Amino acid sequence: MPEKPDTAVTLTHRAIGLRTTDPEAARELLGVALADDTGYEPAWRWLAELVTDDAERRFCLDRAFAIKADPETDRARRALRRVAPRVPREVRDVVEPPRPEPVVPVAGRRKRSGKLVALGAVVLLALAAVGVWTATSRAGGEPVRVAVVAGLTGRDPAAAADVERGVRMRVDDLNAAGGVDGHPVELRVYDDADQPERATAIAEEIVRDGKALYVIGHGVTATSLAAAPIYRAAGIPAVTPSASGSAVTDSSDWYFRSMFGDRTQADFLAVYASDVLKAKKVAVVYDDTASGRSAQAAFADSYRGFGEVVAALPVTGDPRAAVDRVKDLGAPVLLATEERNGVALVKGLRGAGFEAPILGTAALGTKSFHDALGGATRDLHLATPMAQDSLSGPALAWSEEFQRRFGERPRWHAATARQALNVGLHVVTKDRIGLDPAAIAADRRRLRDGLASLKDKKNAFPALLGPLYFTANGSAQMPVSFVTSDGVRLVSTPVQLTTHEPGSPQALAAALADGSVIAVGDRYLTRRQVVATGINLNEVRDLDTRDGTYFVDFFLWLKYTGPHAAADVQFVNAVKPDLKLGQPLRDVTGDDGTYRLYRVADRFKSGFEFRSFPFDHQHLRVVLQNRTQTADQVVYVTDKEVLDQPAEHHLRSGADAEATINDIPNWLATSARFFQRTVGSSDALGDGSAAGTADGIYYSQYTGEVEIVRDTLPFLIKNLLPLVLLICVTYLSLFFNASDGAAPVSMGVTAILSTAVLLNNVTSQLPSVSYTVALEWGYYAFILLAAGCVLVAMLRKRLAGLRRDAQERRLSRAARIGYPAYLVAVLATYLVVFA
């Protein structure tokens, strides 16, 4: 019978027989067996039994477990987990030796593997960079440093505080959103106490520091004049939000003003006194300060062409001396004083029986001044850059946010300070100013030149209170609004003035001849009819998000003095282009003007934004505009009856006070707001005879806006429940046996296809949009997760086929942990972004 050849099996059997009598020979035989078949697991196990060193035993057990993941072997390995493995001498020749460092790239499969590893590293680095960028999404890099100087402990600390609040609020919002082109904005706030000496010292400190790109301040004329030469010599642009003295910007081509100056204010006051109040004589009482003297001199110069300034009295001590001198003149009086003296003068004049109108400069055009007067508010006419009842939509939203943050409505100082900040940052962005500390002098020069280039409406910056651009001497070109008291608050006067831009010399001559345009110095003003407008919503329903239409039922009333052309309005966002008001329900004309009430019920349309779907907020608007009258001729402001109502009242139906205005299923009405805005074209549209055609034709619009939000929880329960079930089923696929790869793969593919169908069903209610909405990202995240489960199932099956049981178990365990972790990360992202 022929002799059988030795194999790993036969050699191992012989070694087992010698293990007690000759263990050394048994180990040698096991070494020969493993040289014949290194994958024979029993030989490794028996060699582990025969070696006397724990390090060698650990090596043999590791090799045996790598071939077959036996629990007994694993327990023995774990008992030696603190021992470093070492190769026994019997198998040194059969263990793969260490490899030298590669000198040249390895071709073929390993080269491709290296490329894949490199690609994976690049992807991981890119993801890490994105993660770092996301985690540090706040602005970084060289800051835009802005100095703010105000009289925080000066003559009017409340106004100065609003300057600082207005700027700080904007900077906080900017930095939270990523800054200006990625650069944070850094404020440096100084208090000059409205003292020229202190202002000089602060200006010198700002120059020595050398870091501020520009300055917002100072608060009053005297301090601005003290600082202006220092900023000019150092080449630092400055924008004052409240110093109206003409000399501030006249004396320096580096100083700008984000509100009107005394010359503009004086022109408007002179025409208002002569044309609206029909005054032939005016007395002026002014503070004996740089601000007061500048305002008095400018008014005297402007009013010279209309009447006589019968008295010009400075307040140097007790204001009652001025009261005694003007109370018997019988002429209207203009107060060019700060708030403290103004309150004493008005109360003193009314208490002494003074019946004539009282005018005031912008320093008195504040709610705090009005409230301090108590009941002495009759026949009061105050100039202001900002009338609360005629704010535009963005300005109204800003005012409400300011009140939420600080507990009170903002003064106009907060708005003009915000404009001063924004216009500078606008130039930084528009002119791509680099913010290199080594080139700050050049950056300041470019900023100054950029501000000076804002010289007409076509180049204006769209600021909070309207287009912001500057005269040749750096003062903002903006109209002066006039407010009066309704006994409770300051509201716009029935007649306003606005700057007239003549279309042609012939049109100007005709307008001057018929009195519709008034010349004052080198400026032309025209009267503008003010229409107090109110909307009382009855019902909002039948929302169609696909075409952006909805039905609105509401009452509309108009109050005005003057021609009835003010009531000739159209609805610019009505589905029917010819929708008219129809006959009024009430039409009353008396000595106080005209009151007309209408009811409108029809479909309107708006452009909707769905990027946050289904967490989106939509705005349902009703927008009216005069058919023929431009913004120079008529303006629509919010009626005081609307201002008197609490915000929650606007959400109750005007037809049934017990009902809500909202009748849209699955949506909640959160607020209703009413505001005006000016729209139009910078082109004259071919009409050379129209008023204001030099800079285009503009119209005043009035908007009622209802904000609605989806009732998200029921929506998510209804639309995401199938997805939740798919998530659970897909997770179960990770618990199948590794060898059964077909079922998990099939489950993952089915989940992907089902998710695509669900996504199409959920988004079918949206119009065709070119961007990805929020809910789609969630579905895409699950599709990626399901695809990952398919890949894991395939890899597990491959590892099981190669008998790499340990690697398969590690992959399975990682997938089962990573799956819910991934879901939690996606959910957390949605909570952070949309909560």
Disulfide bonds with the S-S distance in Angstrom:
none
